[in-house]
Amino acid sequence: MCGITGIFAFNELGRLFMINMNAANEALAHRGPDMGRMFMEERVGLAHRRLSILDLSTAGNQPMTDPTGRYTIVYNGEIYNFRQLRSDLEAQGIEFQSDCDTEVLLHLFIQEGENCLNKLNGFFSFTVFDAEQDSLFIARDRMGIKPLVYYVDEDKFIFASEMKALLAYKIPREVDVTSVFQYLQFNYIPAPESIFKNVHKLLPGHFMRIKKREIQIEKYYEPPFSEGCTYQSALSYDDAKRQLLELLDDSVKQRLIADVPLGAFLSGGIDSSAVVALAAKYTQKLNTFSIGYKNEPLFDETKYAELVAKKYDTNHTVFKLGNDDFYENVFDLLDFYGEPFADASQIPVYILCKETKKKVTVALSGDGADEIFAGYNKYLGEFKARENGFLAKMLKNSLPILDKLPKNRNTAIGNRIRQFHRFAEGMQKSPQERYWYLTSWQNEIGAKAMLSDKAKSLLDGEEYQSRKSRILNLIHGSDFNEILHADTLMLLPNDMLHKVDSMSMAHALEVRVPFLDHRVVNFAFGLPSHYKINGQMKKRILQDAVKYLLPKELYNRPKHGFDVPLTKGYKGELRNWIEEILADDFVTSQGVFSLDYTRKLKQTIFDTTNFDQNQVWSVLAFQHWWKKFEPTLVAEETE
C-alpha cells in the first residue's frame, strides 16, 4: 500500500513543473512512511511513497525498472494472486529479484499489456512508463478501492493518489461550480469530475494511455449486470448460499497474506462479523477492533461485536469514544481532504484507523456488502415502492401528516419518522427521480437556494444535466438489481471507499475488503434480486449464508449505520470554529453561499436542536476546506 505521483511534460513549459515532484511526493508521505523515491527522465517523472506489506526488503522499493531499462512502474495496492501469477511467469523463463507483487505486476504488464488487468485479483492504481514508446499506461482497480486523480492542460499531464499531491505541483485552483452543486446534494463529488476545473478522477475499472498530447481512456471492467439477465438464476437458493460462502471464504483467505501484523474491524454487523468468522479459521487470536460511544447508547453497537469476538476468541479491542474524542479529531481529518467530502461517519472511521494502526498495519473490513447484497434501509423502501403494496400506499397518503412531524437522526422515534417521510416523498417520483432523491441528502431546489447569485450564474445547467443523465440512464424501473448496480458505480467508490481509503491512509493503515473481490461481485450480480431482498429482509442471501457462523443476537436488530453525534459540539466546543467559517465577511469574499442562507444556518445551529445534521456538516466541511486551500471561483480569474 503506497502513494504514487508523476508528471508527463508535453513541452519545455511543462518540464518546469517537474521541480515540484519532490513536494508532491512528500505530500503523500502519510500513505507510505517507509520509503520515498523518484525516477526522472527528460520529460517524465515518477515518484513513490512506500508502505511495506509484502517483502519488507529494499528489493521491493519503487519506482521499479525492469532489467532492460525500458519499463518503470509506480504502484499502489496489493495483488492477492501474485504468487500464482509469478509461477506462470517463471514458467515462461522470467527471473525475479524480489518477493514482492510489484515486480510480478511489472513483468505481467510487459508480457500482456492491458490484458494483464483481467488476471489481477486485488486493488490498485499503477502507472508504467515505456521509455521506448515514450508513453504512460495508468490503471485503476475494478471497484475503485484505490484512488487516482489527474490534471491535464496543453503543457503537461500530472497524476497522483490524492488531490493534495496534485496541488503541490502549483496547478490552478479554479473551482467547478457544477461540482459544488453536486457536492451540496451528495456530500461528495461523483467521478470523473472533481472540485477543480481540469482535474479528474480515473473511473473504477478503467485505464489510460498517454502519448505525446493524446490521452485515451478505456473501460476494462464493470459489474456484469444486464437488465433481466441473471446467469445464476439456475442455481437453487441453497446452492447459491453455499457457493457464495465458498467465494467469501477464499476471498478472506487471500486477504490474510501479509508480512506485517494484521487484524479486522468488527462493528457487530453481519458484514464485518462474517469476515471475522471466516478469517478466524486461518488466524489464531485474530486482532479485532470496534468503536463505540460512551454517551450515546443509540449509536453504540459494541455489545454485538463483543459477542462475535468471544465466539471466535479474538484479541479484541474496543475504543469507547466520548464527545471530546470527536471534537479533538475533527480538524485533523478535515485538513486531510484535498477536495470537500462530508460523510460524517468519516470521524469515527478516522479515529478507528488511528487507534487500530497502533497494533496492526493491515485490517480487513466488511465494506461493499451493503451495495452488492442490498443492505441499506433505502433498498427496502425502493423494493416496497416498486411493489406498491398496502404499506407503500398508506405512507404515500400520509405525507401531509409526516411533513409536520419532527424528523432527526438523534432519537429512535425521530429517525423512524425521518425514514417514513423520506419514503413517502420518494413514492411521489418516477424510478429515476426516486433514485436521485434517495441517493442525495439535499434536493436540487434546496441546493440551489444555498448558493449566492454569483455562484448560480457560474452553474452550468447543461453540464449538470449531462452528469445527472449519465447516472440516471442506469435506472429503468424494472429489475431491482439496477439500483445495486448504480450504487456500486456511484455511491460505493465516491463515498464509502473514498472515505475508508482516505481515513486509513491518513494513518498508513491498509484496509482490505473481501466483499469486493471481483469474483464475489460478479457472483452477486448474477443472482436474481429476490435472493437478496424481499418485503421483510435485506441482504437476504448473505445473512442466510453466514447465519450458522454468527451469534443469533446479531439478527433481527435495527441497522444504525455509522452516525455521529455532533449536535452538542456545535453549540459548545465547535462554536468558535463555526462562527469563523460562517462569518459574513468570509462568506462574502468567498462568493459561494448566499449570505442570507449562512446567517439562517448559524441561527438554526445555535438556537435549535431539530436540523439536518448532514446538510450542516456538508457546509462546515466545505468552508473548512476553502479556508485551508484558498481556491477561487472561475469568474475571479477572468474578470
Steps between C-alpha positions, in 0.01 A plus 500: 500500500653825393464840340595581141540814292662608176513742209520469122612830344380569148742790447769711669243701695358177640850388603526797737235339720720196559681696771188455715508120492692458825249722682216298347659176616547637851129592501438123479740405782214393727402233245851358492721590796755223437672635188478784247673489160480661157579413139583781255549511126502796265124555491368236739514474878360225723499504880398251768444482874517147640305330776668159522255209521659221291877447470616759750849513345632778279450270200136606501569873484352711221513647243602161362660455157523173309847357410486644146448853631199549275213476750464676836206456737353680800222306668258540788312191616516125553469213251378202701559237231852622424662170598303305239571771243867485591507123449345543156760761408786288630377217278559741211862546609468830687730539800408708804720707729249546783208331674258791454192533284630818335757312296238242401265775383776668302598183313137402445437836339811466284377162380130575452444875499147608592384137498688450827218688677259211451736266686543714810315426822554794727474875530732744334587809309824486306696673226754350259732720296615349169825678408507355150146613415532815715159426652320446830249228583281562806237267648262491795353188660159363405303636795685826565648401835820690425480861372663672202455869416656690212542848352554576134555814294681579175842479668487200731323201649529447877362214711495410870335284762353808667391851415747656743790357300357649178472839667869480594579539129355854520214430262212752474240474775197604298181367657244320287167638626310213339702267723415717801132461412541120490691504828220686675263223396716193568770616747756378245585571136432205267783388272633574248457865600669674793471830682750660259490578132732275298539251787332161457479162669571186303185288521510153657571224249664742254848555360672785318769533238694826469728554201608846391183706550263215426307353793286190456274364774342156478285281723614146571249402772153576632288284731329260256142618529260474208133578558299182544808280452601304809737228393490342847121465497536129421660457844261411777505736797679242716763433233552873457554538875765228499679645199495850647652375824775317311586815304504715814712248683763499226490878472563541874775239493682681217481829687682357801830498310737752662847530648378745765247483791141455380152542649137576418239764572205356690193722520260231616308507173456198275767606248803556721396213727492261202848614397632440852333159525663388174838656579508330841520164319846592373636725776537425869408785734405732217529866600157666481401862558170670579393854565214611724351803670521568874213745521283404200345154555284534187814490286698244700508143364814368667308239701431313175864519396604359837271199447681419175841562656418261782367231265819504294742574784647805332741745656232768519545872566211742551545875467222676691478857381371800685395823335843649569658231282296622203576866556874436547529316168269708279762744376771242434274294277351799320850625423571168334257539207612677183140550386180538705361176641233485768393150597494564875585137574851596385558616859463163679673326206794739537526429874455125450783492246719717721462264796515181293831603343660492847471119489484388136592622149227313308130476589213316331160669477145413394459790258316439173254238619214748539527620140526161330258308724241775578569586863391861536159605630443699182506174302208365699317825431573473127389136498168589665454798269534272199259250660254785572334297775274610786777649718644695208160645409424583864828688548462677168163633613641594842750750360307813618507367857864389484595847370397647836670250731856554642767310308861444609764229541562564868207298640351166402154650444627804314712280275207269421278797412781633280520165319121482448492857372787436259325188371167680459664781302680248282170330417390817319784468247595295195756218555780719359415808705440285807850353465647850482293607800593200716867528406525868592474687829372822346270555203589724207273785608645502851860478374450789257344712775823466698707663224579868449380679187857496374533125544163441335617698196801269469297181535498319166148358482565309180814338643314413820218331308758306298662371819161416650387315187820295495397359837123478452536320170586199718145498642207365297250401767479125451781279633584590862863400444538823301485697827788299644690531173462879501610529863799275435611739227418824683448482877752227576819645344419869544382485862561177687831390350634854474426552869669179613804545275549861611455442871707180510787636290508810720653257750685271253252219570411267215133396495399197293142431390418131438144570378643690204702216358379515138401133514259577785369809321448311174316225684279749685392675181415168343244426772129580469413802714254299712797298627625824655188683614132442560231687688636396839874448462794694358828331408305174511741251344801634685323491835380146436838380369691606814223447755652185648830683552364789707329555838123507461484840673643664187180430309173690505641821643494851350781616274628835630794568273797704613314813612682764699359708789637849421203717593620577854842599374357755259364697795809453715854399411459559126307828523799733445605302194150523354484875571830545314423300184145635474595860576334750267827643367643156420179383328485822298863486386459134410199558278361145516215512751210738539561726798135469595536120501812489721348746749190284534717189524695641794179591677365148442818336629530709815134548593331169410559125527281377215705549183650295219840404637622380161429835333668688783807278491529532121511880523747501790731252325487707180579825680791343687638363171467840330679679781788251492556480123390851395355413157329750274180509301572502128341845461762651731774381266341643186360834609 
